[in-house]
Amino acid sequence: MKRLCVRPEERGHALGDCLIESIVDYAKESGYKELVLDTIESLQAAIHLYKKHGFVECEPYYHNPMDDVIYMSKQL
């Protein structure tokens, strides 16, 4: 997943949940076996949301020059 965001004024209405569920469903229907994403440590609300949907921290899958990157994956 890349660039998942909800406008600040729209937060708190479970839109992030809906977006993630739609992406996961589409990925499964398309034959994906795994989803990966990266975020930064300061985005704790996003990390909590990803964990809520079954994402877990994983080994880096590419080099990122930022120091605080967290890599996550979800088996489908």
Buried (B, 14 or more C-beta within 10 A) or exposed (E): BEEBEBEEEEEEEEEBEEBBEEBBEEBEEEEBEEBBBBBBEEEEEBBEBBEEBBBEEBEEEEEEEEEEBBBBBBEB
